[in-house]
């Protein structure tokens, strides 16, 4: 009799197990694992810290709703090779379900590899390569921002030195788009700054060309070196600075190193601040600091992946390409046909120690 009861009990357990499995969507993991590659140290460590905080907020908010998300963070130090090594670890050892990447130099290296692996990746940094693949740019593309900066600069200056870093295609892309915006409105001279030098010689060449203004399409540390040299070679600030969105969100770092006088009245074009008030308040209450511009995109990246995780991973890309929409901390998330968000552009000017919007 006992054997019969035990047998019946086993059958009941098996039947319940089969029922549970039949009511679970195919391919849906009980815990979704997201790999995050971000600059958690180095020149842009302050940016990575704010984005990590925002992702941890999203993780907690999802847990409160009963959804488990595992985040594995890897520090790329804003270096392409380090980022690629981090990706291989996340893919082959941690077996992540999806990826979030932040640093622009990393995206240049990762994008073709990730697309070939058919790994879903949300990028928070700028990429010059927009294609129909598995990579989606959550932070809107700058393909309209740099031309607008060129257009606005040509209204104010007649002779512009277009300085950019020779260390990657991102900076060359900013140069090219800026020059398109300048058009015939002003004369421009290009100076490609080598990353492996003190920049003094190239800066001296730029100053000798006697421009009215100069761009600073450079990574943070190179930009600081360039402006320190410029202050020495042009102590009266006769050459005006043209800022950009990259410089704008790092402006305090620049001010700490070179002072604020050099930036007087510099213009910048950037994305509008679409960060919701509720997210800003929640972030500040938790971390006792204001979120950096990209923190809302980082929060939305985690929420978006969690939102589509109830379907098979094989369908994730199709979902995002098919009229997907999410009301997030950064406003409405919706991708165009090549996986980017269509940007709006605002013009800012540096006045009294901060950037303000101008018409």
C-alpha positions in Angstrom: 0.0 0.0 0.0 2.8 2.4 0.9 4.5 1.6 -2.4 1.3 2.5 -4.2 1.0 5.8 -2.4 4.6 6.7 -3.1 4.0 5.8 -6.8 0.9 8.0 -6.9 2.8 10.8 -5.2 5.6 10.6 -7.8 3.1 10.8 -10.6 1.4 13.8 -9.1 4.8 15.6 -8.8 5.6 14.7 -12.4 2.2 15.9 -13.6 2.6 19.2 -11.7 6.1 19.7 -13.1 4.8 19.2 -16.7 1.9 21.6 -16.0 4.4 24.3 -14.7 6.6 23.9 -17.7 3.7 24.1 -20.1 2.7 27.4 -18.6 6.2 28.9 -19.0 7.0 30.8 -22.2 9.6 29.0 -24.3 13.0 30.6 -23.8 12.0 32.7 -20.9 14.7 32.6 -18.1 13.6 32.8 -14.5 16.4 35.3 -14.1 17.6 37.4 -17.0 21.3 38.2 -16.9 22.5 41.5 -18.4 26.2 42.3 -19.0 27.2 45.9 -18.7 30.4 47.3 -20.1 31.1 50.9 -18.9 33.9 53.2 -17.9 33.9 52.6 -14.1 37.4 54.1 -13.7 39.6 56.4 -15.7 38.8 59.7 -17.4 35.1 59.0 -17.7 34.6 57.1 -14.4 32.2 59.7 -13.2 29.9 58.9 -16.1 30.0 55.2 -15.6 29.3 55.6 -11.9 26.1 57.5 -12.5 25.0 55.0 -15.1 25.7 52.1 -12.8 23.7 53.8 -10.1 20.7 54.2 -12.4 20.9 50.5 -13.6 20.9 49.4 -9.9 17.8 51.5 -9.4 16.1 49.8 -12.3 17.1 46.4 -10.8 15.5 47.3 -7.5 12.4 48.7 -9.1 12.0 45.5 -11.1 12.6 43.3 -8.0 9.8 45.2 -6.2 7.5 44.0 -9.0 8.7 40.4 -8.8 11.0 40.4 -11.7 14.6 39.3 -11.2 17.4 40.9 -13.2 21.0 40.0 -12.7 23.5 42.7 -13.6 27.2 41.9 -14.2 29.4 45.1 -14.5 32.7 45.2 -16.3 35.0 48.2 -16.4 36.3 49.1 -19.8 38.4 52.1 -18.6 37.3 53.8 -21.8 39.7 51.5 -23.7 38.6 49.5 -26.8 40.8 46.5 -26.1 39.7 46.3 -22.5 36.0 46.5 -23.6 36.4 43.7 -26.1 38.0 41.4 -23.4 35.1 42.3 -21.1 32.6 41.2 -23.8 34.3 37.8 -24.3 34.1 37.2 -20.6 30.5 38.2 -20.3 29.5 36.1 -23.3 31.6 32.9 -22.8 31.9 32.7 -19.0 28.9 34.6 -17.6 26.6 33.6 -20.4 24.7 36.9 -20.4 21.4 37.1 -22.2 21.9 40.7 -23.4 24.4 43.5 -23.3 24.5 47.2 -22.4 27.6 49.2 -23.6 28.4 52.8 -22.8 31.8 54.0 -24.2 32.0 55.3 -27.8 35.5 53.7 -28.5 34.2 50.4 -27.3 31.2 50.5 -29.6 33.4 50.7 -32.7 35.1 47.4 -31.7 32.0 45.6 -30.3 29.4 46.4 -32.8 30.5 44.0 -35.6 31.4 41.2 -33.1 28.1 41.5 -31.2 26.1 41.6 -34.5 27.9 38.5 -35.7 27.2 36.7 -32.4 23.5 37.8 -32.7 23.7 39.2 -29.2 21.2 42.0 -28.4 23.1 45.1 -27.3 21.8 48.5 -26.2 24.3 51.2 -26.7 24.4 54.4 -24.6 27.3 56.0 -26.5 27.6 57.4 -29.9 28.3 55.1 -32.9 28.9 56.2 -36.5 27.6 52.9 -37.8 23.8 52.6 -38.0 22.6 49.3 -39.6 19.7 46.9 -39.3 21.3 44.4 -36.9 21.1 43.4 -33.2 22.5 46.7 -31.9 20.2 49.4 -30.8 21.3 52.9 -29.9 19.2 53.9 -26.9 20.8 57.4 -26.6 19.8 59.3 -29.7 22.4 59.5 -32.5 24.3 62.7 -33.0 24.0 62.7 -36.8 22.0 65.9 -36.6 23.8 67.5 -33.6 27.3 68.0 -35.2 25.9 69.5 -38.4 23.8 71.9 -36.4 26.9 72.9 -34.4 28.7 73.7 -37.7 25.7 75.7 -38.9 25.5 77.8 -35.7 29.3 78.3 -35.7 29.3 79.6 -39.3 26.8 82.2 -38.2 29.3 83.5 -35.6 32.8 83.0 -37.0 34.4 83.3 -40.4 37.6 81.3 -39.9 37.2 78.1 -37.9 39.9 75.6 -36.9 38.3 72.1 -36.7 40.4 70.2 -34.2 39.6 66.5 -33.7 41.3 63.4 -32.3 43.0 61.1 -34.7 42.4 58.2 -32.3 39.1 56.9 -33.7 36.4 57.1 -36.3 33.9 58.7 -33.8 35.9 61.9 -33.7 36.5 61.9 -37.5 32.7 61.5 -37.8 32.1 64.6 -35.7 34.6 66.5 -37.8 32.9 65.4 -41.0 29.4 66.2 -39.8 30.5 69.6 -38.4 32.1 70.6 -41.7 28.9 69.7 -43.6 27.1 72.1 -41.3 29.6 74.9 -41.8 29.2 74.5 -45.6 30.1 77.7 -47.4 29.2 79.8 -44.4 32.8 80.0 -43.1 36.3 79.0 -43.9 37.5 75.9 -42.0 40.9 74.3 -41.5 41.3 70.8 -40.2 43.8 69.7 -37.5 43.9 66.0 -36.6 45.5 65.7 -33.1 47.6 62.6 -32.4 46.7 60.9 -29.2 50.3 59.8 -28.4 51.8 63.3 -28.1 51.6 66.3 -25.8 49.6 68.1 -28.6 51.8 71.2 -28.2 53.2 71.2 -31.7 49.8 70.7 -33.4 48.2 73.3 -31.1 50.9 75.8 -32.1 50.1 75.1 -35.8 46.5 75.7 -35.1 47.2 79.0 -33.3 49.5 80.1 -36.2 46.6 79.7 -38.6 44.9 82.6 -36.7 41.3 81.3 -36.6 38.4 83.1 -34.9 37.4 79.9 -33.1 38.3 76.3 -32.6 36.4 73.1 -31.9 37.5 70.5 -29.3 36.4 67.2 -30.7 38.6 65.3 -28.3 38.3 62.8 -25.5 38.4 64.4 -22.0 42.1 64.0 -21.2 43.2 65.0 -24.7 40.8 68.0 -24.6 42.3 69.2 -21.3 45.9 68.9 -22.7 44.8 70.8 -25.8 43.2 73.7 -23.9 46.1 74.0 -21.4 48.4 74.4 -24.4 46.0 76.9 -26.0 45.8 79.0 -22.9 49.6 79.3 -22.9 49.8 80.1 -26.6 46.8 82.4 -26.7 46.6 84.0 -23.2 44.2 86.7 -24.3 41.6 84.1 -25.5 41.4 85.7 -28.9 40.5 82.2 -30.3 37.0 81.4 -29.1 36.0 77.9 -28.0 33.3 76.0 -29.8 31.9 73.4 -27.3 29.9 70.3 -28.1 27.7 67.9 -26.2 30.7 65.7 -25.2 32.4 68.7 -23.6 29.1 69.9 -22.0 28.5 67.0 -19.8 32.2 67.0 -18.8 32.4 70.7 -18.3 33.2 70.7 -14.6 36.2 68.5 -15.3 37.4 71.0 -17.8 36.8 73.9 -15.5 38.7 72.2 -12.7 41.7 71.9 -15.0 41.7 75.0 -17.2 39.3 77.5 -15.5 36.0 78.8 -16.8 37.2 82.0 -18.6 38.2 80.1 -21.8 34.6 78.9 -22.2 33.0 82.3 -22.1 29.9 82.4 -24.4 30.9 79.1 -26.1 28.0 77.5 -28.0 27.1 73.8 -27.9 24.5 71.7 -29.6 23.3 68.7 -27.7 20.3 66.5 -26.9 17.4 68.0 -25.0 17.1 67.0 -21.4 14.1 64.6 -21.5 14.8 63.1 -18.1 11.6 62.8 -16.1 11.2 64.7 -12.9 10.2 61.5 -11.0 13.4 59.8 -12.0 15.5 62.8 -11.1 13.9 63.0 -7.7 14.2 59.3 -7.0 17.9 59.2 -8.1 18.7 62.2 -5.9 16.9 60.8 -2.9 18.8 57.5 -3.2 22.3 58.8 -4.0 22.2 62.3 -2.7 23.4 63.7 -6.1 21.9 64.8 -9.3 21.9 62.2 -12.1 24.2 62.9 -15.0 22.6 63.4 -18.4 22.9 59.7 -19.5 21.7 58.1 -16.3 18.1 58.1 -17.5 19.2 56.2 -20.6 21.0 53.6 -18.4 17.9 53.1 -16.3 15.7 52.6 -19.5 18.2 50.1 -20.9 17.6 47.7 -18.0 13.9 48.3 -18.0 13.6 47.7 -21.8 15.5 44.4 -21.7 13.3 43.3 -18.8 10.2 44.4 -20.7 10.9 42.1 -23.7 12.3 39.2 -21.6 8.9 37.5 -21.3 9.3 36.5 -25.0 11.8 34.1 -26.5 15.3 35.8 -27.1 14.9 34.8 -30.8 12.2 37.4 -31.1 13.8 40.3 -29.2 15.3 42.1 -32.2 12.0 41.7 -34.1 10.1 43.2 -31.2 12.3 46.3 -31.1 12.1 46.7 -34.8 8.3 46.4 -34.9 6.8 49.7 -33.6 8.1 49.0 -30.1 7.5 51.9 -27.6 8.3 52.3 -23.9 7.6 55.3 -21.7 10.8 55.5 -19.8 12.9 57.8 -17.6 14.3 59.4 -20.8 10.9 59.9 -22.4 9.5 57.7 -25.1 11.8 55.0 -26.3 11.2 54.2 -30.0 13.7 53.1 -32.6 13.9 53.9 -36.3 14.6 51.5 -39.1 18.3 51.2 -38.3 18.0 50.9 -34.6 18.5 54.5 -33.3 16.3 57.0 -31.7 15.6 60.1 -33.8 17.1 63.0 -32.0 16.0 66.6 -31.4 18.7 69.2 -31.1 19.0 72.2 -28.8 21.5 75.0 -28.8 23.2 76.0 -25.6 25.6 78.8 -24.6 28.0 78.9 -21.6 27.1 81.8 -19.4 27.8 82.5 -15.7 29.4 79.1 -15.2 26.7 76.9 -16.8 25.1 76.1 -20.2 21.8 77.7 -20.9 19.4 77.1 -23.8 19.3 79.8 -26.5 17.1 80.3 -29.5 
